[in-house]
Amino acid sequence: MLFEALNETAAYSLTTMLSDLRNGVWSEVRSAKPIDSYRRNIQRAHVIRLGELMNDESMLRSDIQAAARAELKAIQSLAKTRASSYGAGMNRYHLEDIVALVDEIITND
């Protein structure tokens, strides 16, 4: 983040990096393709780690916490929107669970 502050135009920004990560980790959901169990676990871990970053007291309301919260909300919105694209089964249940998990993380902040 220091490089970003010193050289905004050449830096790979925190928000761009998080967006790129989200687009990769959640690519199946964005295109309504089946999500296998490995990818569901990666997606769940992504949400949990963002929650840990958001609630890390050592960061004292830093940009990282704000960005983590924004990413969680973006993931939650994607999961809500795309859940109906899947029939009953693990893909839909996973996305509904992600929505609930993000609610839980943000509520406990």
C-alpha positions as CSV (number, residue, x, y, z in Angstrom):
1,M,0.0,0.0,0.0
2,L,3.0,2.3,0.5
3,F,3.9,2.0,-3.2
4,E,0.3,2.7,-4.1
5,A,0.4,5.9,-1.9
6,L,3.7,7.0,-3.5
7,N,3.0,6.1,-7.1
8,E,-0.7,5.8,-7.7
9,T,-0.5,5.4,-11.5
10,A,2.0,2.6,-11.6
11,A,0.8,0.7,-8.6
12,Y,-1.3,-2.5,-8.6
13,S,-3.9,-1.1,-6.1
14,L,-5.4,-3.0,-3.2
15,T,-8.9,-2.6,-4.6
16,T,-7.8,-3.8,-8.1
17,M,-6.0,-6.8,-6.6
18,L,-9.0,-7.8,-4.4
19,S,-11.4,-7.4,-7.4
20,D,-9.1,-9.6,-9.6
21,L,-9.0,-12.2,-6.8
22,R,-12.8,-12.2,-6.4
23,N,-13.3,-12.5,-10.2
24,G,-11.0,-15.5,-10.2
25,V,-12.2,-17.3,-7.1
26,W,-15.9,-16.8,-7.9
27,S,-15.6,-17.3,-11.7
28,E,-18.0,-20.2,-11.8
29,V,-20.7,-18.3,-10.0
30,R,-20.4,-15.3,-12.3
31,S,-21.1,-17.6,-15.3
32,A,-23.6,-19.9,-13.4
33,K,-21.4,-23.0,-14.0
34,P,-21.3,-25.9,-11.5
35,I,-19.1,-25.3,-8.5
36,D,-17.2,-28.4,-7.4
37,S,-16.5,-29.1,-3.7
38,Y,-12.9,-27.9,-4.0
39,R,-14.0,-24.5,-5.4
40,R,-16.7,-24.2,-2.8
41,N,-14.1,-24.7,-0.1
42,I,-11.8,-22.1,-1.7
43,Q,-14.7,-19.7,-1.9
44,R,-15.7,-20.3,1.7
45,A,-12.1,-19.8,2.8
46,H,-11.9,-16.5,0.8
47,V,-14.9,-15.2,2.7
48,I,-13.6,-16.3,6.1
49,R,-10.2,-14.7,5.4
50,L,-11.7,-11.4,4.4
51,G,-13.7,-11.6,7.6
52,E,-10.5,-12.1,9.6
53,L,-8.9,-9.1,7.9
54,M,-12.0,-6.9,8.5
55,N,-12.1,-7.8,12.2
56,D,-8.4,-7.6,12.9
57,E,-8.1,-5.2,15.8
58,S,-4.4,-4.6,15.1
59,M,-5.3,-2.7,12.0
60,L,-7.4,0.0,13.7
61,R,-9.9,0.8,10.9
62,S,-7.4,0.8,8.1
63,D,-8.0,0.8,4.4
64,I,-7.5,-3.0,4.4
65,Q,-10.5,-3.3,6.7
66,A,-12.6,-1.1,4.6
67,A,-11.6,-2.9,1.4
68,A,-12.3,-6.3,3.0
69,R,-15.8,-5.1,4.0
70,A,-16.5,-3.9,0.5
71,E,-15.3,-7.2,-1.0
72,L,-17.5,-9.2,1.4
73,K,-20.5,-7.1,0.3
74,A,-19.6,-7.6,-3.4
75,I,-19.4,-11.4,-2.8
76,Q,-22.6,-11.4,-0.9
77,S,-24.4,-9.5,-3.7
78,L,-23.0,-11.9,-6.3
79,A,-24.1,-15.0,-4.2
80,K,-27.6,-13.5,-3.7
81,T,-28.1,-12.7,-7.3
82,R,-26.7,-16.0,-8.7
83,A,-28.2,-18.5,-6.2
84,S,-31.4,-18.6,-8.2
85,S,-29.4,-19.6,-11.3
86,Y,-28.8,-23.0,-9.7
87,G,-31.5,-25.6,-9.0
88,A,-31.9,-27.2,-5.5
89,G,-28.6,-28.8,-4.5
90,M,-25.2,-28.0,-3.1
91,N,-24.4,-25.1,-5.5
92,R,-27.5,-23.2,-4.4
93,Y,-27.1,-24.2,-0.8
94,H,-23.5,-23.1,-0.8
95,L,-24.4,-19.6,-2.2
96,E,-27.2,-19.2,0.3
97,D,-24.7,-20.2,3.1
98,I,-22.2,-17.6,1.8
99,V,-24.9,-14.9,2.0
100,A,-25.6,-16.0,5.7
101,L,-21.8,-16.2,6.5
102,V,-21.2,-12.7,5.2
103,D,-24.2,-11.4,7.3
104,E,-22.7,-13.1,10.3
105,I,-19.2,-11.6,9.8
106,I,-20.5,-8.1,9.2
107,T,-23.0,-8.3,12.1
108,N,-20.2,-9.4,14.5
109,D,-18.0,-6.4,13.5
